[in-house]
Amino acid sequence: MILTVTANAAIDKRYVVEGFGVGSVNRVKSCTANAGGKGINVARVAAIAGERITATGFLGGHAGKFISERVEARGITGDFVWCDGESRTCINIWDEGSHRQTEFLEPGFAVTEEDCERLIEKFCAILPGCRVVTISGSAPAGAGPMLYRRMIRCAVEMGKPVILDTSGRLLEECLLERPTMIKPNIDEIRALTGRPMNSREALIRAAADLHDDGIEIVVISLGAEGSLVSCGEGVYDVKVPQIDAVNTVGCGDSMIAGFAVGISRGLSMVETIRLASAISAANAMRLETGFFAKEDMESLLPRIQVRKIR
C-alpha cells in the first residue's frame, strides 16, 4: 500500500474558454471539477497504475465532503482529519485560443495545533501497513514546517521510504530530516543552492551534492526536456519523446506517483525512472489533471531514454 499526504487539499475546477481577457466577461465553454491537491493527484495516478492507496490529510466543510467522495469513487481509501473550515477551491483556466493556462489558487483554511497532532497520530498509525509514503504540496496556515518534519521523521524511523514534493522554506526545513526522495524543478534548485544553475553541468552537480548530503534520490524536473536523477546507482540523464500536450498540470504529481509505484514494486532504479517518466508524459496527453491512460503510458514507456552519465 502507498500512503499519500495532502495537507492542503482542494476542489480543482478547470474552465475552458476561448480568448481569455483580463477585466472582461469570459464565457466558459466547459467546466469540470475534481478532487485535487498535489497528494490527491498522486493518489489517483498511483491507483490507476494498480496500487492500493490510502490518502490522508486535512479536509473541511462541504468542499471536503466533495473531495472525500471523489477520492473514494476512485477506489482510494480516504482516512482524513476533519477540521473546522472549508477546504479550498483552485481554478485553472485554459484558453483554447492562446493555448495558455491561468491559475487561481486559494490559500485554504487554517489548522490548529490540535489538528496537526491528530494528523501526525493518524499518519503514524497507518505507516506500518504501507510500503511507500508521499508528502506533497503546501502546508496550510497554522501548520509550520514541523508538521512535515515530524511525519518524515516517523517514516524514517519505521524504515519507510518517504517522497517529499514541496518547495521554499518548507522544503529547506524538511531536508534536515533526510527524506528518501525530493523532486525540485530548476527554480526550486536555484532557491535551495543559491546558485544560478545556468548549465546542465551545474544542475548535475547540485543534484549530486544533495545526494551526498543524505537525500537518496534527487530528481530535477526539466519539463519537456526530461529530468536529471542523482541516486546511489549514479547520475542519469532522462529524455522523453515529443508529445501533443493538452494539459501539463499534474505532470509532476504523476511523476511522484510513478516513483512511488516503482519503489513499492521493488523495480530497479532505471525501471522506476522509465515508469515515472512515461506516466508523467502520459498525464500531459489527457485533459483531466492527475490522470493517465494506460495505453498512452505503455506506448511511451519503450521510448523513454535513460542514460547513465556518471
C-alpha positions as CSV (number, residue, x, y, z in Angstrom):
1,M,0.0,0.0,0.0
2,I,1.1,3.6,-0.7
3,L,0.2,6.3,1.8
4,T,-0.3,9.8,0.4
5,V,-0.5,13.0,2.4
6,T,-2.3,16.1,1.2
7,A,-2.3,18.7,3.9
8,N,-4.0,21.4,1.7
9,A,-6.5,19.5,-0.4
10,A,-8.7,21.3,-2.9
11,I,-11.5,21.1,-5.4
12,D,-9.8,21.6,-8.7
13,K,-12.0,23.4,-11.2
14,R,-11.0,23.7,-14.9
15,Y,-12.6,26.3,-17.1
16,V,-12.1,26.1,-20.8
17,V,-12.5,29.4,-22.6
18,E,-11.6,30.9,-26.0
19,G,-9.9,34.3,-25.8
20,F,-9.4,34.8,-22.1
21,G,-9.4,38.5,-21.3
22,V,-8.4,40.3,-18.1
23,G,-11.1,42.8,-17.0
24,S,-13.7,41.5,-19.3
25,V,-16.6,39.0,-19.3
26,N,-15.3,35.5,-20.1
27,R,-17.8,32.9,-21.2
28,V,-16.9,29.3,-20.2
29,K,-17.2,26.7,-22.9
30,S,-16.9,23.8,-20.4
31,C,-16.2,23.3,-16.7
32,T,-15.0,20.2,-14.8
33,A,-14.5,19.7,-11.0
34,N,-12.4,17.1,-9.3
35,A,-10.7,16.3,-6.1
36,G,-7.3,18.0,-6.1
37,G,-4.2,19.0,-4.2
38,K,-0.8,17.5,-5.2
39,G,-1.1,14.5,-2.9
40,I,-4.5,13.5,-4.1
41,N,-3.3,13.8,-7.7
42,V,-0.5,11.3,-6.7
43,A,-3.1,9.0,-5.1
44,R,-5.3,9.0,-8.1
45,V,-2.5,8.3,-10.6
46,A,-1.0,5.5,-8.4
47,A,-4.4,4.0,-8.1
48,I,-4.8,4.0,-11.9
49,A,-1.4,2.2,-12.1
50,G,-2.9,-0.6,-10.0
51,E,-1.7,0.2,-6.5
52,R,-3.7,0.1,-3.2
53,I,-3.7,3.7,-1.8
54,T,-4.6,5.3,1.4
55,A,-4.9,9.1,1.3
56,T,-4.8,11.3,4.4
57,G,-4.6,15.0,5.2
58,F,-6.9,17.7,6.3
59,L,-10.5,18.3,5.0
60,G,-13.3,20.6,6.0
61,G,-16.9,21.6,5.1
62,H,-18.9,20.8,2.0
63,A,-15.9,21.1,-0.2
64,G,-14.2,18.5,2.0
65,K,-17.1,16.1,1.6
66,F,-16.9,16.5,-2.2
67,I,-13.2,15.8,-2.2
68,S,-13.6,12.7,0.1
69,E,-16.4,11.3,-2.1
70,R,-14.4,11.8,-5.3
71,V,-11.4,10.1,-3.7
72,E,-13.4,7.1,-2.6
73,A,-15.0,6.8,-6.0
74,R,-11.5,6.2,-7.5
75,G,-11.1,3.2,-5.2
76,I,-8.8,5.0,-2.9
77,T,-9.2,4.6,0.9
78,G,-9.7,8.1,2.4
79,D,-8.6,8.5,6.1
80,F,-8.6,12.2,6.6
81,V,-8.6,14.5,9.6
82,W,-11.8,16.7,9.6
83,C,-11.4,20.3,10.7
84,D,-13.5,23.4,11.2
85,G,-13.4,25.5,8.0
86,E,-13.9,24.9,4.3
87,S,-11.5,23.1,2.0
88,R,-10.2,25.4,-0.7
89,T,-11.1,25.6,-4.4
90,C,-8.4,26.1,-7.1
91,I,-9.3,27.3,-10.6
92,N,-7.4,26.5,-13.8
93,I,-8.4,28.5,-16.9
94,W,-7.4,27.0,-20.3
95,D,-7.6,29.4,-23.2
96,E,-8.1,27.4,-26.4
97,G,-7.1,30.4,-28.5
98,S,-3.7,31.1,-27.0
99,H,-3.0,27.7,-25.5
100,R,-2.2,29.3,-22.2
101,Q,-3.2,28.4,-18.7
102,T,-4.1,30.8,-15.8
103,E,-4.4,29.5,-12.3
104,F,-6.1,30.9,-9.2
105,L,-5.0,29.0,-6.0
106,E,-6.9,29.7,-2.8
107,P,-4.9,29.6,0.5
108,G,-7.2,27.2,2.3
109,F,-8.4,27.2,5.9
110,A,-6.0,27.5,8.9
111,V,-5.5,24.4,11.1
112,T,-4.9,24.3,14.9
113,E,-2.1,22.6,16.9
114,E,-4.7,20.0,17.9
115,D,-5.5,19.3,14.2
116,C,-1.8,18.8,13.5
117,E,-1.4,16.4,16.4
118,R,-4.4,14.4,15.2
119,L,-2.9,14.1,11.7
120,I,0.5,13.0,13.0
121,E,-1.2,10.4,15.2
122,K,-3.2,9.1,12.3
123,F,-0.2,9.1,9.9
124,C,2.0,7.1,12.3
125,A,-0.9,4.6,12.9
126,I,-1.2,4.0,9.1
127,L,2.5,3.8,8.5
128,P,3.2,0.1,9.5
129,G,0.9,-1.1,6.7
130,C,2.4,0.9,3.9
131,R,5.4,0.4,1.6
132,V,6.0,4.0,0.5
133,V,4.9,7.4,1.7
134,T,4.4,10.6,-0.3
135,I,4.0,14.0,1.2
136,S,3.0,16.6,-1.4
137,G,2.3,20.3,-1.6
138,S,2.0,23.2,0.8
139,A,1.1,23.1,4.4
140,P,-2.0,25.0,5.5
141,A,-1.8,28.1,7.6
142,G,-1.3,27.2,11.3
143,A,1.0,24.3,10.4
144,G,4.7,25.1,10.3
145,P,7.5,23.0,8.9
146,M,7.4,20.8,12.0
147,L,4.2,19.1,10.7
148,Y,6.0,17.6,7.7
149,R,9.3,17.2,9.6
150,R,7.6,15.0,12.3
151,M,5.9,12.9,9.7
152,I,9.1,12.4,7.7
153,R,10.9,11.5,11.0
154,C,8.3,8.9,11.9
155,A,8.5,7.3,8.4
156,V,12.3,7.2,8.5
157,E,12.3,5.7,12.0
158,M,10.0,2.9,10.7
159,G,12.2,2.3,7.7
160,K,9.6,3.5,5.2
161,P,10.7,5.3,2.0
162,V,9.3,8.8,2.0
163,I,9.0,11.0,-1.1
164,L,8.7,14.7,-0.4
165,D,7.4,17.2,-3.0
166,T,7.2,20.7,-1.7
167,S,9.1,24.0,-2.1
168,G,10.5,27.1,-0.5
169,R,11.3,27.2,3.2
170,L,9.2,24.1,3.8
171,L,11.5,22.1,1.6
172,E,14.6,23.5,3.1
173,E,13.5,22.7,6.6
174,C,12.3,19.2,5.7
175,L,15.7,18.3,4.2
176,L,17.0,18.2,7.7
177,E,15.0,15.0,8.2
178,R,16.6,13.4,5.1
179,P,13.5,12.2,3.1
180,T,14.3,9.4,0.7
181,M,13.5,11.5,-2.4
182,I,12.8,15.1,-3.5
183,K,11.8,16.4,-6.9
184,P,12.7,20.1,-7.3
185,N,12.4,22.0,-10.5
186,I,15.1,24.4,-11.8
187,D,13.6,27.4,-9.8
188,E,13.5,25.3,-6.6
189,I,17.0,24.0,-7.0
190,R,18.2,27.6,-7.5
191,A,16.5,28.6,-4.3
192,L,17.9,25.6,-2.4
193,T,21.5,26.1,-3.5
194,G,21.7,29.9,-4.1
195,R,23.4,29.2,-7.5
196,P,22.2,30.5,-10.9
197,M,22.0,27.0,-12.5
198,N,22.8,28.2,-16.0
199,S,24.1,24.9,-17.3
200,R,23.2,21.2,-17.3
201,E,26.5,20.5,-15.5
202,A,25.6,22.9,-12.7
203,L,22.3,21.1,-12.3
204,I,24.0,17.7,-12.2
205,R,26.5,19.0,-9.6
206,A,23.6,20.4,-7.4
207,A,21.7,17.1,-7.6
208,A,24.8,15.1,-6.7
209,D,25.6,17.5,-3.8
210,L,22.1,17.0,-2.3
211,H,22.5,13.2,-2.8
212,D,25.8,13.4,-0.9
213,D,24.1,15.3,1.9
214,G,21.9,12.3,2.5
215,I,19.0,12.5,0.1
216,E,18.9,9.1,-1.5
217,I,17.1,10.1,-4.8
218,V,17.2,13.6,-6.2
219,V,15.2,14.2,-9.3
220,I,15.4,17.6,-11.0
221,S,12.4,18.1,-13.2
222,L,13.2,19.8,-16.6
223,G,9.6,19.7,-18.0
224,A,9.5,18.8,-21.7
225,E,13.3,18.3,-21.6
226,G,13.0,15.4,-19.2
227,S,14.9,15.2,-15.9
228,L,18.1,14.5,-14.1
229,V,18.3,11.9,-11.4
230,S,21.1,11.5,-8.9
231,C,21.0,8.4,-6.7
232,G,23.1,5.6,-5.3
233,E,23.4,3.9,-8.7
234,G,24.8,7.1,-10.3
235,V,23.5,10.1,-12.2
236,Y,21.0,9.6,-15.1
237,D,20.0,11.9,-17.9
238,V,16.4,11.2,-18.8
239,K,14.8,12.2,-22.1
240,V,11.1,11.9,-23.0
241,P,9.6,11.8,-26.5
242,Q,7.8,14.8,-28.0
243,I,4.1,14.6,-27.4
244,D,1.0,16.7,-28.2
245,A,0.4,18.0,-24.7
246,V,-3.1,19.1,-23.8
247,N,-2.7,19.6,-20.1
248,T,0.6,19.8,-18.3
249,V,-1.0,20.4,-14.8
250,G,-0.3,17.4,-12.6
251,C,2.7,16.0,-14.6
252,G,4.9,16.5,-11.6
253,D,2.5,14.7,-9.3
254,S,2.2,11.9,-11.8
255,M,6.0,11.6,-11.8
256,I,5.9,11.3,-8.0
257,A,3.2,8.6,-8.3
258,G,5.4,6.7,-10.8
259,F,8.4,6.7,-8.5
260,A,6.2,5.6,-5.5
261,V,4.8,2.8,-7.7
262,G,8.3,1.7,-8.8
263,I,9.7,1.7,-5.3
264,S,6.6,-0.1,-3.9
265,R,7.1,-2.8,-6.6
266,G,10.8,-3.2,-6.0
267,L,11.7,-2.2,-9.5
268,S,15.3,-1.3,-10.4
269,M,16.2,2.4,-10.5
270,V,16.3,2.6,-14.3
271,E,12.9,0.8,-14.5
272,T,11.4,3.2,-11.9
273,I,12.7,6.3,-13.7
274,R,11.3,5.0,-17.0
275,L,7.9,4.2,-15.5
276,A,7.7,7.6,-13.7
277,S,8.7,9.5,-16.8
278,A,6.2,7.6,-19.0
279,I,3.3,8.2,-16.5
280,S,4.2,11.9,-16.3
281,A,4.3,12.3,-20.0
282,A,1.0,10.4,-20.4
283,N,-0.6,12.8,-17.9
284,A,0.0,15.6,-20.3
285,M,-1.8,13.8,-23.1
286,R,-5.2,13.9,-21.3
287,L,-7.4,16.9,-20.2
288,E,-8.0,15.6,-16.7
289,T,-5.4,16.7,-14.1
290,G,-3.7,13.9,-12.3
291,F,-4.8,11.2,-14.7
292,F,-3.3,9.0,-17.4
293,A,-4.5,6.3,-19.8
294,K,-2.6,3.1,-19.6
295,E,-2.3,2.8,-23.4
296,D,-0.6,6.2,-23.6
297,M,1.9,5.1,-20.8
298,E,2.6,1.8,-22.5
299,S,3.2,3.5,-25.8
300,L,5.7,6.0,-24.2
301,L,7.5,3.5,-21.9
302,P,9.9,2.0,-24.5
303,R,10.6,5.5,-25.9
304,I,11.9,6.9,-22.6
305,Q,15.7,7.3,-22.8
306,V,17.6,6.8,-19.5
307,R,21.3,7.4,-19.9
308,K,23.8,7.0,-17.1
309,I,26.3,9.9,-17.2
310,R,28.2,9.3,-14.0
